[in-house]
Amino acid sequence: MRRFTVLLLLPVLAACVTEPPPLPPQDSCGAAALQGLVGQPATALQVMRFAHTVRVIEPGMMVTQDYVADRLNIHIDKQGLISRVVCG
């Protein structure tokens, strides 16, 4: 009887398992090619053009937590230097 119950529950349990969503390409915004900007003054961005949407994030700035794979996020530190360049 116990085996029969377990066999009946297997399809129910299998239905609960879902596949995770596919991961976006790791460098879908081109951040890898822009790592040379880290440590540069934020003013260097004024003369640049980007192929993707860019979000410049300054200290204390409120930003949304949504993830956009092809959006380039450029983080500026308190000294006005570029501290991170990442997708999201």
PyMOL Python script that loads the backbone (N, CA, C, O; Angstrom):
from pymol import cmd

cmd.read_pdbstr("""\
ATOM      1  N   MET A   1       0.825  -1.196   0.000  1.00  0.00           N
ATOM      2  CA  MET A   1       0.000   0.000   0.000  1.00  0.00           C
ATOM      3  C   MET A   1       0.869   1.259   0.000  1.00  0.00           C
ATOM      4  O   MET A   1       0.569   2.232  -0.692  1.00  0.00           O
ATOM      5  N   ARG A   2       1.922   1.228   0.766  1.00  0.00           N
ATOM      6  CA  ARG A   2       2.797   2.395   0.870  1.00  0.00           C
ATOM      7  C   ARG A   2       3.461   2.697  -0.483  1.00  0.00           C
ATOM      8  O   ARG A   2       3.540   3.860  -0.878  1.00  0.00           O
ATOM      9  N   ARG A   3       3.932   1.681  -1.187  1.00  0.00           N
ATOM     10  CA  ARG A   3       4.535   1.886  -2.503  1.00  0.00           C
ATOM     11  C   ARG A   3       3.524   2.479  -3.467  1.00  0.00           C
ATOM     12  O   ARG A   3       3.862   3.352  -4.266  1.00  0.00           O
ATOM     13  N   PHE A   4       2.320   2.023  -3.399  1.00  0.00           N
ATOM     14  CA  PHE A   4       1.269   2.518  -4.280  1.00  0.00           C
ATOM     15  C   PHE A   4       1.035   4.012  -4.047  1.00  0.00           C
ATOM     16  O   PHE A   4       0.851   4.766  -5.003  1.00  0.00           O
ATOM     17  N   THR A   5       1.040   4.439  -2.793  1.00  0.00           N
ATOM     18  CA  THR A   5       0.842   5.855  -2.450  1.00  0.00           C
ATOM     19  C   THR A   5       1.991   6.689  -2.998  1.00  0.00           C
ATOM     20  O   THR A   5       1.774   7.763  -3.558  1.00  0.00           O
ATOM     21  N   VAL A   6       3.198   6.197  -2.838  1.00  0.00           N
ATOM     22  CA  VAL A   6       4.373   6.926  -3.334  1.00  0.00           C
ATOM     23  C   VAL A   6       4.301   7.051  -4.850  1.00  0.00           C
ATOM     24  O   VAL A   6       4.599   8.113  -5.396  1.00  0.00           O
ATOM     25  N   LEU A   7       3.914   5.994  -5.527  1.00  0.00           N
ATOM     26  CA  LEU A   7       3.810   6.034  -6.980  1.00  0.00           C
ATOM     27  C   LEU A   7       2.740   7.020  -7.440  1.00  0.00           C
ATOM     28  O   LEU A   7       2.891   7.662  -8.480  1.00  0.00           O
ATOM     29  N   LEU A   8       1.676   7.139  -6.681  1.00  0.00           N
ATOM     30  CA  LEU A   8       0.640   8.102  -7.028  1.00  0.00           C
ATOM     31  C   LEU A   8       1.108   9.544  -6.827  1.00  0.00           C
ATOM     32  O   LEU A   8       0.665  10.440  -7.546  1.00  0.00           O
ATOM     33  N   LEU A   9       1.990   9.775  -5.868  1.00  0.00           N
ATOM     34  CA  LEU A   9       2.456  11.127  -5.571  1.00  0.00           C
ATOM     35  C   LEU A   9       3.558  11.601  -6.521  1.00  0.00           C
ATOM     36  O   LEU A   9       3.757  12.807  -6.666  1.00  0.00           O
ATOM     37  N   LEU A  10       4.268  10.695  -7.160  1.00  0.00           N
ATOM     38  CA  LEU A  10       5.376  11.095  -8.031  1.00  0.00           C
ATOM     39  C   LEU A  10       4.945  12.051  -9.144  1.00  0.00           C
ATOM     40  O   LEU A  10       5.612  13.067  -9.339  1.00  0.00           O
ATOM     41  N   PRO A  11       3.871  11.781  -9.879  1.00  0.00           N
ATOM     42  CA  PRO A  11       3.475  12.753 -10.914  1.00  0.00           C
ATOM     43  C   PRO A  11       3.095  14.114 -10.338  1.00  0.00           C
ATOM     44  O   PRO A  11       3.335  15.145 -10.967  1.00  0.00           O
ATOM     45  N   VAL A  12       2.514  14.120  -9.165  1.00  0.00           N
ATOM     46  CA  VAL A  12       2.142  15.387  -8.524  1.00  0.00           C
ATOM     47  C   VAL A  12       3.389  16.183  -8.172  1.00  0.00           C
ATOM     48  O   VAL A  12       3.454  17.387  -8.417  1.00  0.00           O
ATOM     49  N   LEU A  13       4.371  15.514  -7.600  1.00  0.00           N
ATOM     50  CA  LEU A  13       5.620  16.191  -7.241  1.00  0.00           C
ATOM     51  C   LEU A  13       6.376  16.651  -8.480  1.00  0.00           C
ATOM     52  O   LEU A  13       6.961  17.734  -8.486  1.00  0.00           O
ATOM     53  N   ALA A  14       6.366  15.842  -9.515  1.00  0.00           N
ATOM     54  CA  ALA A  14       7.057  16.214 -10.747  1.00  0.00           C
ATOM     55  C   ALA A  14       6.431  17.457 -11.365  1.00  0.00           C
ATOM     56  O   ALA A  14       7.135  18.262 -11.974  1.00  0.00           O
ATOM     57  N   ALA A  15       5.143  17.622 -11.221  1.00  0.00           N
ATOM     58  CA  ALA A  15       4.464  18.795 -11.769  1.00  0.00           C
ATOM     59  C   ALA A  15       4.863  20.068 -11.035  1.00  0.00           C
ATOM     60  O   ALA A  15       4.728  21.159 -11.587  1.00  0.00           O
ATOM     61  N   CYS A  16       5.344  19.954  -9.819  1.00  0.00           N
ATOM     62  CA  CYS A  16       5.738  21.120  -9.027  1.00  0.00           C
ATOM     63  C   CYS A  16       7.107  21.657  -9.437  1.00  0.00           C
ATOM     64  O   CYS A  16       7.433  22.808  -9.145  1.00  0.00           O
ATOM     65  N   VAL A  17       7.894  20.851 -10.097  1.00  0.00           N
ATOM     66  CA  VAL A  17       9.237  21.255 -10.492  1.00  0.00           C
ATOM     67  C   VAL A  17       9.133  22.089 -11.762  1.00  0.00           C
ATOM     68  O   VAL A  17       8.568  21.651 -12.764  1.00  0.00           O
ATOM     69  N   THR A  18       9.682  23.286 -11.706  1.00  0.00           N
ATOM     70  CA  THR A  18       9.686  24.144 -12.885  1.00  0.00           C
ATOM     71  C   THR A  18      11.120  24.431 -13.280  1.00  0.00           C
ATOM     72  O   THR A  18      12.024  24.414 -12.445  1.00  0.00           O
ATOM     73  N   GLU A  19      11.317  24.689 -14.539  1.00  0.00           N
ATOM     74  CA  GLU A  19      12.650  25.018 -15.016  1.00  0.00           C
ATOM     75  C   GLU A  19      12.922  26.488 -14.733  1.00  0.00           C
ATOM     76  O   GLU A  19      12.026  27.324 -14.858  1.00  0.00           O
ATOM     77  N   PRO A  20      14.166  26.809 -14.349  1.00  0.00           N
ATOM     78  CA  PRO A  20      14.492  28.221 -14.132  1.00  0.00           C
ATOM     79  C   PRO A  20      14.482  28.961 -15.466  1.00  0.00           C
ATOM     80  O   PRO A  20      14.703  28.350 -16.512  1.00  0.00           O
ATOM     81  N   PRO A  21      14.231  30.260 -15.444  1.00  0.00           N
ATOM     82  CA  PRO A  21      14.245  31.005 -16.698  1.00  0.00           C
ATOM     83  C   PRO A  21      15.651  30.999 -17.289  1.00  0.00           C
ATOM     84  O   PRO A  21      16.627  30.924 -16.541  1.00  0.00           O
ATOM     85  N   PRO A  22      15.775  31.074 -18.594  1.00  0.00           N
ATOM     86  CA  PRO A  22      17.112  31.068 -19.202  1.00  0.00           C
ATOM     87  C   PRO A  22      17.894  32.312 -18.787  1.00  0.00           C
ATOM     88  O   PRO A  22      17.330  33.396 -18.639  1.00  0.00           O
ATOM     89  N   LEU A  23      19.177  32.138 -18.608  1.00  0.00           N
ATOM     90  CA  LEU A  23      20.029  33.262 -18.234  1.00  0.00           C
ATOM     91  C   LEU A  23      20.332  34.102 -19.469  1.00  0.00           C
ATOM     92  O   LEU A  23      20.524  33.559 -20.557  1.00  0.00           O
ATOM     93  N   PRO A  24      20.376  35.429 -19.306  1.00  0.00           N
ATOM     94  CA  PRO A  24      20.725  36.267 -20.453  1.00  0.00           C
ATOM     95  C   PRO A  24      22.206  36.086 -20.773  1.00  0.00           C
ATOM     96  O   PRO A  24      22.974  35.624 -19.928  1.00  0.00           O
ATOM     97  N   PRO A  25      22.606  36.446 -21.984  1.00  0.00           N
ATOM     98  CA  PRO A  25      24.036  36.375 -22.300  1.00  0.00           C
ATOM     99  C   PRO A  25      24.826  37.165 -21.268  1.00  0.00           C
ATOM    100  O   PRO A  25      24.383  38.222 -20.818  1.00  0.00           O
ATOM    101  N   GLN A  26      25.983  36.660 -20.897  1.00  0.00           N
ATOM    102  CA  GLN A  26      26.743  37.248 -19.802  1.00  0.00           C
ATOM    103  C   GLN A  26      27.142  38.698 -20.057  1.00  0.00           C
ATOM    104  O   GLN A  26      27.155  39.498 -19.122  1.00  0.00           O
ATOM    105  N   ASP A  27      27.462  39.051 -21.282  1.00  0.00           N
ATOM    106  CA  ASP A  27      27.880  40.422 -21.582  1.00  0.00           C
ATOM    107  C   ASP A  27      26.987  41.007 -22.670  1.00  0.00           C
ATOM    108  O   ASP A  27      27.470  41.441 -23.716  1.00  0.00           O
ATOM    109  N   SER A  28      25.704  41.015 -22.419  1.00  0.00           N
ATOM    110  CA  SER A  28      24.747  41.457 -23.427  1.00  0.00           C
ATOM    111  C   SER A  28      24.735  42.968 -23.639  1.00  0.00           C
ATOM    112  O   SER A  28      24.118  43.449 -24.589  1.00  0.00           O
ATOM    113  N   CYS A  29      25.411  43.729 -22.765  1.00  0.00           N
ATOM    114  CA  CYS A  29      25.425  45.189 -22.903  1.00  0.00           C
ATOM    115  C   CYS A  29      26.789  45.731 -23.325  1.00  0.00           C
ATOM    116  O   CYS A  29      26.931  46.934 -23.541  1.00  0.00           O
ATOM    117  N   GLY A  30      27.776  44.875 -23.445  1.00  0.00           N
ATOM    118  CA  GLY A  30      29.103  45.324 -23.861  1.00  0.00           C
ATOM    119  C   GLY A  30      29.972  45.836 -22.735  1.00  0.00           C
ATOM    120  O   GLY A  30      30.953  46.535 -22.989  1.00  0.00           O
ATOM    121  N   ALA A  31      29.638  45.506 -21.486  1.00  0.00           N
ATOM    122  CA  ALA A  31      30.399  46.008 -20.336  1.00  0.00           C
ATOM    123  C   ALA A  31      31.845  45.502 -20.314  1.00  0.00           C
ATOM    124  O   ALA A  31      32.736  46.205 -19.839  1.00  0.00           O
ATOM    125  N   ALA A  32      32.080  44.313 -20.812  1.00  0.00           N
ATOM    126  CA  ALA A  32      33.439  43.744 -20.775  1.00  0.00           C
ATOM    127  C   ALA A  32      34.426  44.627 -21.548  1.00  0.00           C
ATOM    128  O   ALA A  32      35.568  44.809 -21.127  1.00  0.00           O
ATOM    129  N   ALA A  33      33.976  45.165 -22.666  1.00  0.00           N
ATOM    130  CA  ALA A  33      34.849  46.006 -23.488  1.00  0.00           C
ATOM    131  C   ALA A  33      35.091  47.378 -22.869  1.00  0.00           C
ATOM    132  O   ALA A  33      35.991  48.099 -23.298  1.00  0.00           O
ATOM    133  N   LEU A  34      34.297  47.745 -21.868  1.00  0.00           N
ATOM    134  CA  LEU A  34      34.405  49.073 -21.256  1.00  0.00           C
ATOM    135  C   LEU A  34      35.036  49.063 -19.872  1.00  0.00           C
ATOM    136  O   LEU A  34      34.974  50.066 -19.162  1.00  0.00           O
ATOM    137  N   GLN A  35      35.636  47.959 -19.480  1.00  0.00           N
ATOM    138  CA  GLN A  35      36.251  47.881 -18.153  1.00  0.00           C
ATOM    139  C   GLN A  35      37.423  48.846 -17.986  1.00  0.00           C
ATOM    140  O   GLN A  35      37.818  49.145 -16.859  1.00  0.00           O
ATOM    141  N   GLY A  36      37.974  49.329 -19.075  1.00  0.00           N
ATOM    142  CA  GLY A  36      39.042  50.325 -19.019  1.00  0.00           C
ATOM    143  C   GLY A  36      38.567  51.663 -18.462  1.00  0.00           C
ATOM    144  O   GLY A  36      39.385  52.506 -18.093  1.00  0.00           O
ATOM    145  N   LEU A  37      37.263  51.863 -18.399  1.00  0.00           N
ATOM    146  CA  LEU A  37      36.721  53.100 -17.823  1.00  0.00           C
ATOM    147  C   LEU A  37      36.835  53.133 -16.303  1.00  0.00           C
ATOM    148  O   LEU A  37      36.838  54.209 -15.706  1.00  0.00           O
ATOM    149  N   VAL A  38      36.929  51.970 -15.678  1.00  0.00           N
ATOM    150  CA  VAL A  38      37.005  51.916 -14.203  1.00  0.00           C
ATOM    151  C   VAL A  38      38.245  52.675 -13.748  1.00  0.00           C
ATOM    152  O   VAL A  38      39.358  52.426 -14.212  1.00  0.00           O
ATOM    153  N   GLY A  39      38.020  53.608 -12.823  1.00  0.00           N
ATOM    154  CA  GLY A  39      39.105  54.444 -12.310  1.00  0.00           C
ATOM    155  C   GLY A  39      39.221  55.782 -13.020  1.00  0.00           C
ATOM    156  O   GLY A  39      39.932  56.673 -12.553  1.00  0.00           O
ATOM    157  N   GLN A  40      38.531  55.932 -14.143  1.00  0.00           N
ATOM    158  CA  GLN A  40      38.551  57.191 -14.895  1.00  0.00           C
ATOM    159  C   GLN A  40      37.548  58.168 -14.290  1.00  0.00           C
ATOM    160  O   GLN A  40      36.585  57.741 -13.653  1.00  0.00           O
ATOM    161  N   PRO A  41      37.755  59.475 -14.478  1.00  0.00           N
ATOM    162  CA  PRO A  41      36.760  60.437 -13.984  1.00  0.00           C
ATOM    163  C   PRO A  41      35.451  60.297 -14.752  1.00  0.00           C
ATOM    164  O   PRO A  41      35.450  59.962 -15.937  1.00  0.00           O
ATOM    165  N   ALA A  42      34.352  60.553 -14.080  1.00  0.00           N
ATOM    166  CA  ALA A  42      33.030  60.450 -14.696  1.00  0.00           C
ATOM    167  C   ALA A  42      32.875  61.402 -15.881  1.00  0.00           C
ATOM    168  O   ALA A  42      32.060  61.154 -16.769  1.00  0.00           O
ATOM    169  N   THR A  43      33.638  62.470 -15.901  1.00  0.00           N
ATOM    170  CA  THR A  43      33.562  63.433 -17.009  1.00  0.00           C
ATOM    171  C   THR A  43      33.972  62.789 -18.328  1.00  0.00           C
ATOM    172  O   THR A  43      33.634  63.314 -19.389  1.00  0.00           O
ATOM    173  N   ALA A  44      34.684  61.678 -18.295  1.00  0.00           N
ATOM    174  CA  ALA A  44      35.071  60.975 -19.527  1.00  0.00           C
ATOM    175  C   ALA A  44      33.847  60.476 -20.287  1.00  0.00           C
ATOM    176  O   ALA A  44      33.916  60.265 -21.498  1.00  0.00           O
ATOM    177  N   LEU A  45      32.737  60.286 -19.598  1.00  0.00           N
ATOM    178  CA  LEU A  45      31.515  59.787 -20.230  1.00  0.00           C
ATOM    179  C   LEU A  45      30.850  60.825 -21.119  1.00  0.00           C
ATOM    180  O   LEU A  45      30.064  60.470 -21.998  1.00  0.00           O
ATOM    181  N   GLN A  46      31.151  62.105 -20.905  1.00  0.00           N
ATOM    182  CA  GLN A  46      30.486  63.182 -21.633  1.00  0.00           C
ATOM    183  C   GLN A  46      30.764  63.143 -23.128  1.00  0.00           C
ATOM    184  O   GLN A  46      29.943  63.611 -23.917  1.00  0.00           O
ATOM    185  N   VAL A  47      31.892  62.599 -23.530  1.00  0.00           N
ATOM    186  CA  VAL A  47      32.249  62.581 -24.951  1.00  0.00           C
ATOM    187  C   VAL A  47      32.023  61.210 -25.592  1.00  0.00           C
ATOM    188  O   VAL A  47      32.356  61.006 -26.760  1.00  0.00           O
ATOM    189  N   MET A  48      31.465  60.287 -24.841  1.00  0.00           N
ATOM    190  CA  MET A  48      31.276  58.928 -25.347  1.00  0.00           C
ATOM    191  C   MET A  48      29.859  58.703 -25.847  1.00  0.00           C
ATOM    192  O   MET A  48      28.906  59.321 -25.371  1.00  0.00           O
ATOM    193  N   ARG A  49      29.743  57.801 -26.820  1.00  0.00           N
ATOM    194  CA  ARG A  49      28.449  57.343 -27.319  1.00  0.00           C
ATOM    195  C   ARG A  49      28.391  55.843 -27.084  1.00  0.00           C
ATOM    196  O   ARG A  49      29.391  55.140 -27.230  1.00  0.00           O
ATOM    197  N   PHE A  50      27.213  55.364 -26.720  1.00  0.00           N
ATOM    198  CA  PHE A  50      27.053  53.956 -26.384  1.00  0.00           C
ATOM    199  C   PHE A  50      26.003  53.311 -27.276  1.00  0.00           C
ATOM    200  O   PHE A  50      25.039  53.957 -27.686  1.00  0.00           O
ATOM    201  N   ALA A  51      26.202  52.033 -27.570  1.00  0.00           N
ATOM    202  CA  ALA A  51      25.276  51.297 -28.433  1.00  0.00           C
ATOM    203  C   ALA A  51      24.030  50.849 -27.673  1.00  0.00           C
ATOM    204  O   ALA A  51      23.006  50.551 -28.288  1.00  0.00           O
ATOM    205  N   HIS A  52      24.106  50.800 -26.366  1.00  0.00           N
ATOM    206  CA  HIS A  52      22.987  50.324 -25.546  1.00  0.00           C
ATOM    207  C   HIS A  52      22.503  51.436 -24.626  1.00  0.00           C
ATOM    208  O   HIS A  52      23.137  52.485 -24.509  1.00  0.00           O
ATOM    209  N   THR A  53      21.380  51.191 -23.984  1.00  0.00           N
ATOM    210  CA  THR A  53      20.870  52.113 -22.975  1.00  0.00           C
ATOM    211  C   THR A  53      21.876  52.188 -21.840  1.00  0.00           C
ATOM    212  O   THR A  53      22.404  51.165 -21.403  1.00  0.00           O
ATOM    213  N   VAL A  54      22.141  53.393 -21.362  1.00  0.00           N
ATOM    214  CA  VAL A  54      23.128  53.596 -20.295  1.00  0.00           C
ATOM    215  C   VAL A  54      22.448  54.232 -19.090  1.00  0.00           C
ATOM    216  O   VAL A  54      21.630  55.142 -19.225  1.00  0.00           O
ATOM    217  N   ARG A  55      22.806  53.733 -17.911  1.00  0.00           N
ATOM    218  CA  ARG A  55      22.319  54.326 -16.665  1.00  0.00           C
ATOM    219  C   ARG A  55      23.556  54.653 -15.831  1.00  0.00           C
ATOM    220  O   ARG A  55      24.300  53.754 -15.436  1.00  0.00           O
ATOM    221  N   VAL A  56      23.771  55.930 -15.567  1.00  0.00           N
ATOM    222  CA  VAL A  56      24.891  56.371 -14.730  1.00  0.00           C
ATOM    223  C   VAL A  56      24.354  56.490 -13.304  1.00  0.00           C
ATOM    224  O   VAL A  56      23.417  57.242 -13.040  1.00  0.00           O
ATOM    225  N   ILE A  57      24.957  55.745 -12.403  1.00  0.00           N
ATOM    226  CA  ILE A  57      24.478  55.671 -11.019  1.00  0.00           C
ATOM    227  C   ILE A  57      25.488  56.363 -10.111  1.00  0.00           C
ATOM    228  O   ILE A  57      26.623  55.910  -9.962  1.00  0.00           O
ATOM    229  N   GLU A  58      25.060  57.452  -9.515  1.00  0.00           N
ATOM    230  CA  GLU A  58      25.913  58.236  -8.628  1.00  0.00           C
ATOM    231  C   GLU A  58      25.625  57.890  -7.174  1.00  0.00           C
ATOM    232  O   GLU A  58      24.563  57.339  -6.882  1.00  0.00           O
ATOM    233  N   PRO A  59      26.536  58.194  -6.249  1.00  0.00           N
ATOM    234  CA  PRO A  59      26.336  57.856  -4.832  1.00  0.00           C
ATOM    235  C   PRO A  59      25.029  58.440  -4.291  1.00  0.00           C
ATOM    236  O   PRO A  59      24.725  59.613  -4.506  1.00  0.00           O
ATOM    237  N   GLY A  60      24.268  57.611  -3.593  1.00  0.00           N
ATOM    238  CA  GLY A  60      23.027  58.034  -2.972  1.00  0.00           C
ATOM    239  C   GLY A  60      21.847  58.135  -3.926  1.00  0.00           C
ATOM    240  O   GLY A  60      20.734  58.452  -3.506  1.00  0.00           O
ATOM    241  N   MET A  61      22.076  57.873  -5.180  1.00  0.00           N
ATOM    242  CA  MET A  61      21.009  57.977  -6.177  1.00  0.00           C
ATOM    243  C   MET A  61      20.059  56.788  -6.068  1.00  0.00           C
ATOM    244  O   MET A  61      20.499  55.648  -5.916  1.00  0.00           O
ATOM    245  N   MET A  62      18.766  57.053  -6.147  1.00  0.00           N
ATOM    246  CA  MET A  62      17.784  55.976  -6.118  1.00  0.00           C
ATOM    247  C   MET A  62      17.654  55.391  -7.520  1.00  0.00           C
ATOM    248  O   MET A  62      17.517  56.129  -8.496  1.00  0.00           O
ATOM    249  N   VAL A  63      17.696  54.070  -7.617  1.00  0.00           N
ATOM    250  CA  VAL A  63      17.541  53.396  -8.903  1.00  0.00           C
ATOM    251  C   VAL A  63      16.562  52.243  -8.753  1.00  0.00           C
ATOM    252  O   VAL A  63      16.387  51.700  -7.662  1.00  0.00           O
ATOM    253  N   THR A  64      15.932  51.879  -9.847  1.00  0.00           N
ATOM    254  CA  THR A  64      15.028  50.734  -9.820  1.00  0.00           C
ATOM    255  C   THR A  64      15.836  49.454  -9.726  1.00  0.00           C
ATOM    256  O   THR A  64      17.006  49.424 -10.107  1.00  0.00           O
ATOM    257  N   GLN A  65      15.217  48.395  -9.221  1.00  0.00           N
ATOM    258  CA  GLN A  65      15.898  47.115  -9.059  1.00  0.00           C
ATOM    259  C   GLN A  65      15.602  46.161 -10.219  1.00  0.00           C
ATOM    260  O   GLN A  65      15.957  44.984 -10.158  1.00  0.00           O
ATOM    261  N   ASP A  66      14.958  46.663 -11.269  1.00  0.00           N
ATOM    262  CA  ASP A  66      14.667  45.790 -12.403  1.00  0.00           C
ATOM    263  C   ASP A  66      15.952  45.455 -13.148  1.00  0.00           C
ATOM    264  O   ASP A  66      16.891  46.250 -13.184  1.00  0.00           O
ATOM    265  N   TYR A  67      15.978  44.273 -13.736  1.00  0.00           N
ATOM    266  CA  TYR A  67      17.148  43.829 -14.482  1.00  0.00           C
ATOM    267  C   TYR A  67      16.843  43.922 -15.967  1.00  0.00           C
ATOM    268  O   TYR A  67      15.896  43.305 -16.455  1.00  0.00           O
ATOM    269  N   VAL A  68      17.642  44.689 -16.676  1.00  0.00           N
ATOM    270  CA  VAL A  68      17.529  44.808 -18.124  1.00  0.00           C
ATOM    271  C   VAL A  68      18.872  44.362 -18.695  1.00  0.00           C
ATOM    272  O   VAL A  68      19.876  45.061 -18.558  1.00  0.00           O
ATOM    273  N   ALA A  69      18.883  43.203 -19.330  1.00  0.00           N
ATOM    274  CA  ALA A  69      20.126  42.556 -19.741  1.00  0.00           C
ATOM    275  C   ALA A  69      20.998  43.428 -20.637  1.00  0.00           C
ATOM    276  O   ALA A  69      22.223  43.390 -20.518  1.00  0.00           O
ATOM    277  N   ASP A  70      20.405  44.206 -21.522  1.00  0.00           N
ATOM    278  CA  ASP A  70      21.234  44.995 -22.432  1.00  0.00           C
ATOM    279  C   ASP A  70      21.422  46.447 -21.984  1.00  0.00           C
ATOM    280  O   ASP A  70      21.854  47.287 -22.773  1.00  0.00           O
ATOM    281  N   ARG A  71      21.102  46.742 -20.729  1.00  0.00           N
ATOM    282  CA  ARG A  71      21.326  48.097 -20.193  1.00  0.00           C
ATOM    283  C   ARG A  71      22.707  48.140 -19.541  1.00  0.00           C
ATOM    284  O   ARG A  71      23.058  47.254 -18.763  1.00  0.00           O
ATOM    285  N   LEU A  72      23.475  49.157 -19.855  1.00  0.00           N
ATOM    286  CA  LEU A  72      24.798  49.361 -19.280  1.00  0.00           C
ATOM    287  C   LEU A  72      24.667  50.235 -18.042  1.00  0.00           C
ATOM    288  O   LEU A  72      24.149  51.349 -18.121  1.00  0.00           O
ATOM    289  N   ASN A  73      25.130  49.743 -16.905  1.00  0.00           N
ATOM    290  CA  ASN A  73      25.119  50.513 -15.657  1.00  0.00           C
ATOM    291  C   ASN A  73      26.538  50.953 -15.353  1.00  0.00           C
ATOM    292  O   ASN A  73      27.448  50.130 -15.260  1.00  0.00           O
ATOM    293  N   ILE A  74      26.718  52.244 -15.198  1.00  0.00           N
ATOM    294  CA  ILE A  74      28.028  52.797 -14.858  1.00  0.00           C
ATOM    295  C   ILE A  74      27.906  53.432 -13.482  1.00  0.00           C
ATOM    296  O   ILE A  74      27.141  54.377 -13.290  1.00  0.00           O
ATOM    297  N   HIS A  75      28.661  52.908 -12.528  1.00  0.00           N
ATOM    298  CA  HIS A  75      28.618  53.382 -11.147  1.00  0.00           C
ATOM    299  C   HIS A  75      29.735  54.393 -10.914  1.00  0.00           C
ATOM    300  O   HIS A  75      30.888  54.174 -11.287  1.00  0.00           O
ATOM    301  N   ILE A  76      29.364  55.497 -10.289  1.00  0.00           N
ATOM    302  CA  ILE A  76      30.313  56.562  -9.960  1.00  0.00           C
ATOM    303  C   ILE A  76      30.499  56.574  -8.443  1.00  0.00           C
ATOM    304  O   ILE A  76      29.523  56.467  -7.699  1.00  0.00           O
ATOM    305  N   ASP A  77      31.745  56.703  -7.980  1.00  0.00           N
ATOM    306  CA  ASP A  77      31.977  56.737  -6.530  1.00  0.00           C
ATOM    307  C   ASP A  77      31.955  58.175  -6.013  1.00  0.00           C
ATOM    308  O   ASP A  77      31.734  59.114  -6.777  1.00  0.00           O
ATOM    309  N   LYS A  78      32.183  58.337  -4.720  1.00  0.00           N
ATOM    310  CA  LYS A  78      32.096  59.661  -4.080  1.00  0.00           C
ATOM    311  C   LYS A  78      33.157  60.634  -4.572  1.00  0.00           C
ATOM    312  O   LYS A  78      32.989  61.848  -4.460  1.00  0.00           O
ATOM    313  N   GLN A  79      34.245  60.107  -5.114  1.00  0.00           N
ATOM    314  CA  GLN A  79      35.300  60.976  -5.637  1.00  0.00           C
ATOM    315  C   GLN A  79      35.056  61.378  -7.089  1.00  0.00           C
ATOM    316  O   GLN A  79      35.856  62.107  -7.675  1.00  0.00           O
ATOM    317  N   GLY A  80      33.948  60.903  -7.672  1.00  0.00           N
ATOM    318  CA  GLY A  80      33.640  61.242  -9.060  1.00  0.00           C
ATOM    319  C   GLY A  80      34.332  60.350 -10.066  1.00  0.00           C
ATOM    320  O   GLY A  80      34.452  60.701 -11.240  1.00  0.00           O
ATOM    321  N   LEU A  81      34.793  59.184  -9.606  1.00  0.00           N
ATOM    322  CA  LEU A  81      35.456  58.232 -10.493  1.00  0.00           C
ATOM    323  C   LEU A  81      34.523  57.073 -10.817  1.00  0.00           C
ATOM    324  O   LEU A  81      33.658  56.719 -10.016  1.00  0.00           O
ATOM    325  N   ILE A  82      34.701  56.497 -11.969  1.00  0.00           N
ATOM    326  CA  ILE A  82      33.910  55.333 -12.375  1.00  0.00           C
ATOM    327  C   ILE A  82      34.420  54.146 -11.579  1.00  0.00           C
ATOM    328  O   ILE A  82      35.600  53.801 -11.648  1.00  0.00           O
ATOM    329  N   SER A  83      33.512  53.515 -10.813  1.00  0.00           N
ATOM    330  CA  SER A  83      33.928  52.402  -9.954  1.00  0.00           C
ATOM    331  C   SER A  83      33.500  51.029 -10.487  1.00  0.00           C
ATOM    332  O   SER A  83      34.143  50.024 -10.185  1.00  0.00           O
ATOM    333  N   ARG A  84      32.425  50.979 -11.273  1.00  0.00           N
ATOM    334  CA  ARG A  84      31.954  49.706 -11.837  1.00  0.00           C
ATOM    335  C   ARG A  84      31.279  49.953 -13.163  1.00  0.00           C
ATOM    336  O   ARG A  84      30.631  50.981 -13.365  1.00  0.00           O
ATOM    337  N   VAL A  85      31.435  48.997 -14.072  1.00  0.00           N
ATOM    338  CA  VAL A  85      30.716  49.007 -15.347  1.00  0.00           C
ATOM    339  C   VAL A  85      30.140  47.618 -15.515  1.00  0.00           C
ATOM    340  O   VAL A  85      30.883  46.657 -15.713  1.00  0.00           O
ATOM    341  N   VAL A  86      28.796  47.499 -15.437  1.00  0.00           N
ATOM    342  CA  VAL A  86      28.144  46.191 -15.469  1.00  0.00           C
ATOM    343  C   VAL A  86      26.853  46.248 -16.274  1.00  0.00           C
ATOM    344  O   VAL A  86      26.291  47.319 -16.503  1.00  0.00           O
ATOM    345  N   CYS A  87      26.401  45.085 -16.695  1.00  0.00           N
ATOM    346  CA  CYS A  87      25.097  44.988 -17.360  1.00  0.00           C
ATOM    347  C   CYS A  87      24.011  44.905 -16.301  1.00  0.00           C
ATOM    348  O   CYS A  87      24.259  44.475 -15.175  1.00  0.00           O
ATOM    349  N   GLY A  88      22.835  45.309 -16.660  1.00  0.00           N
ATOM    350  CA  GLY A  88      21.706  45.171 -15.752  1.00  0.00           C
ATOM    351  C   GLY A  88      20.821  46.351 -15.788  1.00  0.00           C
ATOM    352  O   GLY A  88      19.818  46.392 -15.076  1.00  0.00           O
TER     353      GLY A  88
END
""", "prot")
cmd.dss("prot")
cmd.show_as("cartoon", "prot")
cmd.util.cbc("prot")
cmd.orient("prot")
